Amino acid sequence: MLSIARRLYRHAGGDRISVSAVRIATAGVAIGVMVMVMSLSIALGFQQEVRRKVASLGGYVNVINAKSMTGTTSEPIQITDSLVRQLRAIPGVVRVQRYALQTGMFKTGTAFRGTVLRGVGREYDLTFIRNSIVSGRIPRFGEGRTPSDSILVSRRTADALELDTGDRVYAYFFADHLRARRYVVAGIFNTYMSDFDDNLVFADVRSVQGISHLPPDTYSGAEIILTDYRNLNDVAVQVGRVVLRLTDPNGQYYASPTVREMYPQIFSWLTLLDTNVTAILILMICVACVTMVSGLLIIILGRTQFIGIMKAMGATNAQLRRLFLYLSAMIVVRGIVIGNAVALTLLCLQRYTSIVRLNPADYYLSAVPVSFPWTQILIVNATTFVICVLVLVLPSYVISKIMPANSIRFE
């Protein structure tokens, strides 16, 4: 029956009705697969890019003062080199970078703006910020005998204060008494992440520690960078085992929130994408199944005389059902191949040219991101094939209603 099904597939153009049925069925499967593959690739690419951005700016896991979890300000805590070495030894951890935070206000001759000064040193990886620089350069934070007076400000802050690279700006900090510092804008960055760009300013960690009168080994926290986001839960458990029972010399307890806990609104939004993708997958599989069922019924009715002749020659209903299921499977495979070819071509085009742009203010990204999750794509293709073929089993029973004596005379 398989060889006969192949001949029917190659010569499906015996009549125009069968040709149209095959083309419509193939197109239905191809469109469904194309939409599913593209939706999956774009959704996963979007999640990966946004997660990477958030983690680059806030760390995958943070070690902070437990009071900072419930308070409105960042409380300092001691993070020694010994503790850093313990955290870095955890499998999956690639970097531990300490930072100090200080809220304040930047003022120019025409405007003022509240900011959060993030003090960083040599151990801090600024690769993501370097790739986001739109003007100026990255200062050498944490180097030299004296703290650097250079800062990095976001495009939003620069526009609000009418600053450009090389400009001087005064910063005022309110702790036990008013303190003022003068900084020089070395660079301007734009991450398109409004939660960070609204008030984040990078400065030398020693400058921020000096403002708050913090000892050299006391910080606001430490960011733990991982090799893979998928290891987040395992690493978070290991970090918890290291720090949750510790207290620093001042009796302060440690906490280790993950990036999902620190920015729940962003990750809740990303989770909604999974729901949308699931709905699209279900809808597109239904479209493929409906077009295949319709196509199979039209092909069977168009081959009524052939079915009658086959029955007269001794073919059973089961054999004929199997024959048309083979034929349908070939159509499904062809649709899957075409759908994948079109989808992957468009995805590659988008990945290397970024033709389709986004509004960064709404989506955090300037272009539609693309990922190639090959395992998930293979699962989608296999699931589509299996479901389409299984759905066709019931319509194939129409063959048993065709009587040889009548069908041979059928025109």
C-alpha positions, 0 to 999 in steps of 0.5 A: 500500500505504501508504494501505491500511496507514493504513486498517488502522491506523485500523480495527485493531479489526476483531476483539478479537485484533488490538486486543489485539495492537496495544495490546500492541505499542504498550505494549511500544514505549512502555514501552521508549522511556520507560525508555530516555529516563528512564535516559539523562536521569537518568544524564547528569543525575547525571554532570553534577551530580556532576562540577559539584560536584567541579569546583566544589570542586577545579577542572577542572584544577589547577596545583600543585607536581610534588612534591604528585603523589607526596607526602602533603602539599601543597608550595608553588609560586610562582604569579604574576599573570603566570602567571595571565594566561597561563592565563586566556588559554587558550580555554575557561578562565573563571577561575583561582583560587589557594589555599593548603592547611594541615593541622591540628587543630581543638579545642574543649572537648569534641572535636578533629578533623583538618582541611585549611584551604583559604585563598582570596582575592577571586579565588576563586569561592565561588558553589557554597559559597554555595548550600550554606550551611545556616547563617551567611554567607560571609566576605569573604576576602582583603579588608581590611588584615589577614587575616580570622579567619572560617572556613567549616566543613562540617556534618560538622565542625560536628557533630563539634566541636559548633560553631555560627555565631559560636563560636570554635575553636582550630586547631593546626598542626604545621610546624617547630614548633607554631602555634595560631590562633583562628578564628570560625565565620562559616558552615556548609555542606553539599555532601553530598560526603563526600570534601570535607565530612569535613575541608575548612575555608575560611579567608582565604588570607593567614592560611594563608600566614602559618601556613606562612610563604609569600611573597604570590605562593606558593600550594599551587596554582591551580584552573582553571575551564572554561566546559564540562566537554567542553573538559577534555582540550583545555584540559589540553593547553594548560595543560600546554604553559604550565607543564610546562617551567617552574620557579619561583625555588626550582627547583620544577616544575609539574604540571597534573592534571585533576579526573579524575586527582585524584579517580579513584574518583569518576569511575570510579564515574560511568563505571559509569553508562555501562555500566548505561545501555548495558545498559538500552538494549539490554534495552529495545530487545529488549523493544520488538522482541519485543513488535512481532514478537509483535504483527505475527504476531498481526495477520497471522494475524488478517488471513489472510482479508484477505491471501488476498483481496488475493492473489486480486486480484493483490497479490504477497507483496512488496507485502503484506509492505510493507503490514504493515511500514507498519502495524508502523511506524505502531504503532512510531511511536505507541509512541515518541510515547507513550513520549516523552510519558510520559517527558518529563512525568515528567522535567519533574515531577522536575526542577521538584518533586524528588519522588524524593529520594536519600540524599546520604550515598550518592549525593552528591545530595539528589534525582534529577537530570534532564538533557535531552540532546536529541541523545541522545534523538533518537538513541535514538528513531531507533535504536529505530524502525530496529531495530524495523522491521528486526527485523520484516522476517523475520516478515513472510515468514509472508505468503508461506505463506498460500494464497489458496484456503485463506485465503479460507475461513479463519475 
